[in-house]
């Protein structure tokens, strides 16, 4: 489906659900207390389609709009699973929906995650975390999300036996589980299970904005801006490389050794560029070292510019490849590409000879940098 057609479909769906937005900015209307639960039929990570009617047998339905990439949403995944476990035998069902258009998420919005918001990546997250609730994808049309009106991830909607909305808002009052004082969703569920009135019916949510399809323009602009970033290469000698490997900085450092004549090196460059754009706004930096002959500096620079490698780039200032290998890593056997991830202070936490597995590298990076703000 073309971008223009997708936007047109979204407009029609939005108007049909009472949502009004301009070409520049959506004004999403959140479902009001007492409103009926909008119907849905969405694909789940379990390979099945899930309908609202599938939950007809439960007394309380908890719908959580969440997202793979959002650090706030990630911080609540464990609590969502605990809700599903604690209330499973009390006639309560939890269902999660990802509202985001994966093509509307900028790379620099992915600094706290190893996975984006595509359906395939949702499957990976659900399997890794062993989600005990249905995890549904609404990123194709966003029609269900527009009908419910979440404003951020996570955003919860709690419905009673008649599927009337009795609570909407945050799960609790703090991202950090150690600082939670008020359990909004638990209190709402408890009240409904006991046949009581929900005391707090609405709270504000805090988290990542919903990535509606019209935010694809922001993604396109980001790629245009990144394409304009300056790309340079500087010579580096053995002593410079040894200092580089000691990593006296306060940043996690990824070092990639490559050459223009190396086919696999060219294959993995786009993944490296993506990693740089994802994590460089945090305590992370990427450095490349070309093992080309020093006289080929122009070719090296042309290669880097063509692929928009706008990190710190070096060209080894000698033809002695044995010196290069010795300075980079005693464990390196010489095949390129060769990639290292080095903690501040010089400890190597990842080394790989050959083309990298991007997801594996992302997990190493996030494992060090952390997923959450707190």
Secondary structure as a PSIPRED ss2 file (coil, helix, strand):
# PSIPRED VFORMAT (PSIPRED V4.0)

   1 X C   1.000  0.000  0.000
   2 X C   1.000  0.000  0.000
   3 X H   0.000  1.000  0.000
   4 X H   0.000  1.000  0.000
   5 X H   0.000  1.000  0.000
   6 X H   0.000  1.000  0.000
   7 X H   0.000  1.000  0.000
   8 X H   0.000  1.000  0.000
   9 X H   0.000  1.000  0.000
  10 X H   0.000  1.000  0.000
  11 X H   0.000  1.000  0.000
  12 X H   0.000  1.000  0.000
  13 X H   0.000  1.000  0.000
  14 X H   0.000  1.000  0.000
  15 X H   0.000  1.000  0.000
  16 X H   0.000  1.000  0.000
  17 X C   1.000  0.000  0.000
  18 X C   1.000  0.000  0.000
  19 X C   1.000  0.000  0.000
  20 X E   0.000  0.000  1.000
  21 X E   0.000  0.000  1.000
  22 X C   1.000  0.000  0.000
  23 X C   1.000  0.000  0.000
  24 X C   1.000  0.000  0.000
  25 X C   1.000  0.000  0.000
  26 X E   0.000  0.000  1.000
  27 X E   0.000  0.000  1.000
  28 X C   1.000  0.000  0.000
  29 X C   1.000  0.000  0.000
  30 X C   1.000  0.000  0.000
  31 X C   1.000  0.000  0.000
  32 X C   1.000  0.000  0.000
  33 X C   1.000  0.000  0.000
  34 X C   1.000  0.000  0.000
  35 X C   1.000  0.000  0.000
  36 X E   0.000  0.000  1.000
  37 X C   1.000  0.000  0.000
  38 X C   1.000  0.000  0.000
  39 X C   1.000  0.000  0.000
  40 X C   1.000  0.000  0.000
  41 X E   0.000  0.000  1.000
  42 X E   0.000  0.000  1.000
  43 X E   0.000  0.000  1.000
  44 X E   0.000  0.000  1.000
  45 X C   1.000  0.000  0.000
  46 X C   1.000  0.000  0.000
  47 X C   1.000  0.000  0.000
  48 X C   1.000  0.000  0.000
  49 X E   0.000  0.000  1.000
  50 X E   0.000  0.000  1.000
  51 X E   0.000  0.000  1.000
  52 X H   0.000  1.000  0.000
  53 X H   0.000  1.000  0.000
  54 X H   0.000  1.000  0.000
  55 X H   0.000  1.000  0.000
  56 X C   1.000  0.000  0.000
  57 X C   1.000  0.000  0.000
  58 X C   1.000  0.000  0.000
  59 X C   1.000  0.000  0.000
  60 X E   0.000  0.000  1.000
  61 X E   0.000  0.000  1.000
  62 X E   0.000  0.000  1.000
  63 X E   0.000  0.000  1.000
  64 X E   0.000  0.000  1.000
  65 X E   0.000  0.000  1.000
  66 X E   0.000  0.000  1.000
  67 X C   1.000  0.000  0.000
  68 X C   1.000  0.000  0.000
  69 X C   1.000  0.000  0.000
  70 X C   1.000  0.000  0.000
  71 X H   0.000  1.000  0.000
  72 X H   0.000  1.000  0.000
  73 X H   0.000  1.000  0.000
  74 X H   0.000  1.000  0.000
  75 X H   0.000  1.000  0.000
  76 X H   0.000  1.000  0.000
  77 X H   0.000  1.000  0.000
  78 X H   0.000  1.000  0.000
  79 X H   0.000  1.000  0.000
  80 X H   0.000  1.000  0.000
  81 X H   0.000  1.000  0.000
  82 X H   0.000  1.000  0.000
  83 X H   0.000  1.000  0.000
  84 X H   0.000  1.000  0.000
  85 X H   0.000  1.000  0.000
  86 X H   0.000  1.000  0.000
  87 X H   0.000  1.000  0.000
  88 X H   0.000  1.000  0.000
  89 X H   0.000  1.000  0.000
  90 X H   0.000  1.000  0.000
  91 X C   1.000  0.000  0.000
  92 X E   0.000  0.000  1.000
  93 X E   0.000  0.000  1.000
  94 X E   0.000  0.000  1.000
  95 X E   0.000  0.000  1.000
  96 X E   0.000  0.000  1.000
  97 X E   0.000  0.000  1.000
  98 X E   0.000  0.000  1.000
  99 X C   1.000  0.000  0.000
 100 X C   1.000  0.000  0.000
 101 X C   1.000  0.000  0.000
 102 X H   0.000  1.000  0.000
 103 X H   0.000  1.000  0.000
 104 X H   0.000  1.000  0.000
 105 X C   1.000  0.000  0.000
 106 X C   1.000  0.000  0.000
 107 X H   0.000  1.000  0.000
 108 X H   0.000  1.000  0.000
 109 X H   0.000  1.000  0.000
 110 X C   1.000  0.000  0.000
 111 X C   1.000  0.000  0.000
 112 X C   1.000  0.000  0.000
 113 X C   1.000  0.000  0.000
 114 X C   1.000  0.000  0.000
 115 X C   1.000  0.000  0.000
 116 X C   1.000  0.000  0.000
 117 X C   1.000  0.000  0.000
 118 X C   1.000  0.000  0.000
 119 X H   0.000  1.000  0.000
 120 X H   0.000  1.000  0.000
 121 X H   0.000  1.000  0.000
 122 X H   0.000  1.000  0.000
 123 X H   0.000  1.000  0.000
 124 X H   0.000  1.000  0.000
 125 X H   0.000  1.000  0.000
 126 X H   0.000  1.000  0.000
 127 X H   0.000  1.000  0.000
 128 X H   0.000  1.000  0.000
 129 X H   0.000  1.000  0.000
 130 X C   1.000  0.000  0.000
 131 X C   1.000  0.000  0.000
 132 X C   1.000  0.000  0.000
 133 X C   1.000  0.000  0.000
 134 X E   0.000  0.000  1.000
 135 X E   0.000  0.000  1.000
 136 X E   0.000  0.000  1.000
 137 X E   0.000  0.000  1.000
 138 X C   1.000  0.000  0.000
 139 X C   1.000  0.000  0.000
 140 X C   1.000  0.000  0.000
 141 X C   1.000  0.000  0.000
 142 X C   1.000  0.000  0.000
 143 X H   0.000  1.000  0.000
 144 X H   0.000  1.000  0.000
 145 X H   0.000  1.000  0.000
 146 X H   0.000  1.000  0.000
 147 X H   0.000  1.000  0.000
 148 X H   0.000  1.000  0.000
 149 X C   1.000  0.000  0.000
 150 X C   1.000  0.000  0.000
 151 X C   1.000  0.000  0.000
 152 X E   0.000  0.000  1.000
 153 X E   0.000  0.000  1.000
 154 X C   1.000  0.000  0.000
 155 X E   0.000  0.000  1.000
 156 X E   0.000  0.000  1.000
 157 X E   0.000  0.000  1.000
 158 X E   0.000  0.000  1.000
 159 X E   0.000  0.000  1.000
 160 X C   1.000  0.000  0.000
 161 X C   1.000  0.000  0.000
 162 X C   1.000  0.000  0.000
 163 X C   1.000  0.000  0.000
 164 X E   0.000  0.000  1.000
 165 X E   0.000  0.000  1.000
 166 X E   0.000  0.000  1.000
 167 X E   0.000  0.000  1.000
 168 X E   0.000  0.000  1.000
 169 X E   0.000  0.000  1.000
 170 X C   1.000  0.000  0.000
 171 X C   1.000  0.000  0.000
 172 X C   1.000  0.000  0.000
 173 X C   1.000  0.000  0.000
 174 X C   1.000  0.000  0.000
 175 X C   1.000  0.000  0.000
 176 X C   1.000  0.000  0.000
 177 X H   0.000  1.000  0.000
 178 X H   0.000  1.000  0.000
 179 X H   0.000  1.000  0.000
 180 X C   1.000  0.000  0.000
 181 X C   1.000  0.000  0.000
 182 X C   1.000  0.000  0.000
 183 X C   1.000  0.000  0.000
 184 X H   0.000  1.000  0.000
 185 X H   0.000  1.000  0.000
 186 X H   0.000  1.000  0.000
 187 X H   0.000  1.000  0.000
 188 X H   0.000  1.000  0.000
 189 X H   0.000  1.000  0.000
 190 X H   0.000  1.000  0.000
 191 X H   0.000  1.000  0.000
 192 X H   0.000  1.000  0.000
 193 X H   0.000  1.000  0.000
 194 X C   1.000  0.000  0.000
 195 X C   1.000  0.000  0.000
 196 X C   1.000  0.000  0.000
 197 X C   1.000  0.000  0.000
 198 X C   1.000  0.000  0.000
 199 X C   1.000  0.000  0.000
 200 X C   1.000  0.000  0.000
 201 X C   1.000  0.000  0.000
 202 X E   0.000  0.000  1.000
 203 X C   1.000  0.000  0.000
 204 X C   1.000  0.000  0.000
 205 X C   1.000  0.000  0.000
 206 X C   1.000  0.000  0.000
 207 X C   1.000  0.000  0.000
 208 X E   0.000  0.000  1.000
 209 X E   0.000  0.000  1.000
 210 X C   1.000  0.000  0.000
 211 X C   1.000  0.000  0.000
 212 X C   1.000  0.000  0.000
 213 X H   0.000  1.000  0.000
 214 X H   0.000  1.000  0.000
 215 X H   0.000  1.000  0.000
 216 X H   0.000  1.000  0.000
 217 X H   0.000  1.000  0.000
 218 X H   0.000  1.000  0.000
 219 X H   0.000  1.000  0.000
 220 X H   0.000  1.000  0.000
 221 X H   0.000  1.000  0.000
 222 X H   0.000  1.000  0.000
 223 X H   0.000  1.000  0.000
 224 X H   0.000  1.000  0.000
 225 X H   0.000  1.000  0.000
 226 X H   0.000  1.000  0.000
 227 X H   0.000  1.000  0.000
 228 X C   1.000  0.000  0.000
 229 X C   1.000  0.000  0.000
 230 X C   1.000  0.000  0.000
 231 X C   1.000  0.000  0.000
 232 X C   1.000  0.000  0.000
 233 X C   1.000  0.000  0.000
 234 X E   0.000  0.000  1.000
 235 X E   0.000  0.000  1.000
 236 X E   0.000  0.000  1.000
 237 X C   1.000  0.000  0.000
 238 X H   0.000  1.000  0.000
 239 X H   0.000  1.000  0.000
 240 X H   0.000  1.000  0.000
 241 X H   0.000  1.000  0.000
 242 X H   0.000  1.000  0.000
 243 X H   0.000  1.000  0.000
 244 X H   0.000  1.000  0.000
 245 X H   0.000  1.000  0.000
 246 X H   0.000  1.000  0.000
 247 X C   1.000  0.000  0.000
 248 X C   1.000  0.000  0.000
 249 X C   1.000  0.000  0.000
 250 X C   1.000  0.000  0.000
 251 X C   1.000  0.000  0.000
 252 X E   0.000  0.000  1.000
 253 X E   0.000  0.000  1.000
 254 X E   0.000  0.000  1.000
 255 X E   0.000  0.000  1.000
 256 X E   0.000  0.000  1.000
 257 X E   0.000  0.000  1.000
 258 X E   0.000  0.000  1.000
 259 X C   1.000  0.000  0.000
 260 X C   1.000  0.000  0.000
 261 X C   1.000  0.000  0.000
 262 X C   1.000  0.000  0.000
 263 X H   0.000  1.000  0.000
 264 X H   0.000  1.000  0.000
 265 X H   0.000  1.000  0.000
 266 X H   0.000  1.000  0.000
 267 X H   0.000  1.000  0.000
 268 X H   0.000  1.000  0.000
 269 X H   0.000  1.000  0.000
 270 X H   0.000  1.000  0.000
 271 X H   0.000  1.000  0.000
 272 X H   0.000  1.000  0.000
 273 X H   0.000  1.000  0.000
 274 X H   0.000  1.000  0.000
 275 X H   0.000  1.000  0.000
 276 X H   0.000  1.000  0.000
 277 X H   0.000  1.000  0.000
 278 X H   0.000  1.000  0.000
 279 X H   0.000  1.000  0.000
 280 X C   1.000  0.000  0.000
 281 X C   1.000  0.000  0.000
 282 X C   1.000  0.000  0.000
 283 X C   1.000  0.000  0.000
 284 X E   0.000  0.000  1.000
 285 X E   0.000  0.000  1.000
 286 X E   0.000  0.000  1.000
 287 X E   0.000  0.000  1.000
 288 X E   0.000  0.000  1.000
 289 X E   0.000  0.000  1.000
 290 X E   0.000  0.000  1.000
 291 X C   1.000  0.000  0.000
 292 X C   1.000  0.000  0.000
 293 X C   1.000  0.000  0.000
 294 X H   0.000  1.000  0.000
 295 X H   0.000  1.000  0.000
 296 X H   0.000  1.000  0.000
 297 X H   0.000  1.000  0.000
 298 X H   0.000  1.000  0.000
 299 X H   0.000  1.000  0.000
 300 X H   0.000  1.000  0.000
 301 X H   0.000  1.000  0.000
 302 X H   0.000  1.000  0.000
 303 X H   0.000  1.000  0.000
 304 X H   0.000  1.000  0.000
 305 X H   0.000  1.000  0.000
 306 X H   0.000  1.000  0.000
 307 X C   1.000  0.000  0.000
 308 X C   1.000  0.000  0.000
 309 X C   1.000  0.000  0.000
 310 X C   1.000  0.000  0.000
 311 X C   1.000  0.000  0.000
 312 X E   0.000  0.000  1.000
 313 X E   0.000  0.000  1.000
 314 X E   0.000  0.000  1.000
 315 X E   0.000  0.000  1.000
 316 X E   0.000  0.000  1.000
 317 X C   1.000  0.000  0.000
 318 X C   1.000  0.000  0.000
 319 X C   1.000  0.000  0.000
 320 X C   1.000  0.000  0.000
 321 X H   0.000  1.000  0.000
 322 X H   0.000  1.000  0.000
 323 X H   0.000  1.000  0.000
 324 X H   0.000  1.000  0.000
 325 X H   0.000  1.000  0.000
 326 X H   0.000  1.000  0.000
 327 X H   0.000  1.000  0.000
 328 X H   0.000  1.000  0.000
 329 X C   1.000  0.000  0.000
 330 X C   1.000  0.000  0.000
 331 X C   1.000  0.000  0.000
 332 X C   1.000  0.000  0.000
 333 X C   1.000  0.000  0.000
 334 X C   1.000  0.000  0.000
 335 X C   1.000  0.000  0.000
 336 X C   1.000  0.000  0.000
 337 X C   1.000  0.000  0.000
 338 X E   0.000  0.000  1.000
 339 X E   0.000  0.000  1.000
 340 X E   0.000  0.000  1.000
 341 X E   0.000  0.000  1.000
 342 X E   0.000  0.000  1.000
 343 X C   1.000  0.000  0.000
 344 X C   1.000  0.000  0.000
 345 X C   1.000  0.000  0.000
 346 X C   1.000  0.000  0.000
 347 X C   1.000  0.000  0.000
 348 X E   0.000  0.000  1.000
 349 X E   0.000  0.000  1.000
 350 X E   0.000  0.000  1.000
 351 X E   0.000  0.000  1.000
 352 X E   0.000  0.000  1.000
 353 X E   0.000  0.000  1.000
 354 X C   1.000  0.000  0.000
 355 X C   1.000  0.000  0.000
 356 X C   1.000  0.000  0.000
 357 X C   1.000  0.000  0.000
 358 X H   0.000  1.000  0.000
 359 X H   0.000  1.000  0.000
 360 X H   0.000  1.000  0.000
 361 X H   0.000  1.000  0.000
 362 X H   0.000  1.000  0.000
 363 X H   0.000  1.000  0.000
 364 X H   0.000  1.000  0.000
 365 X H   0.000  1.000  0.000
 366 X H   0.000  1.000  0.000
 367 X H   0.000  1.000  0.000
 368 X H   0.000  1.000  0.000
 369 X H   0.000  1.000  0.000
 370 X C   1.000  0.000  0.000
 371 X C   1.000  0.000  0.000
 372 X C   1.000  0.000  0.000
 373 X C   1.000  0.000  0.000
 374 X C   1.000  0.000  0.000
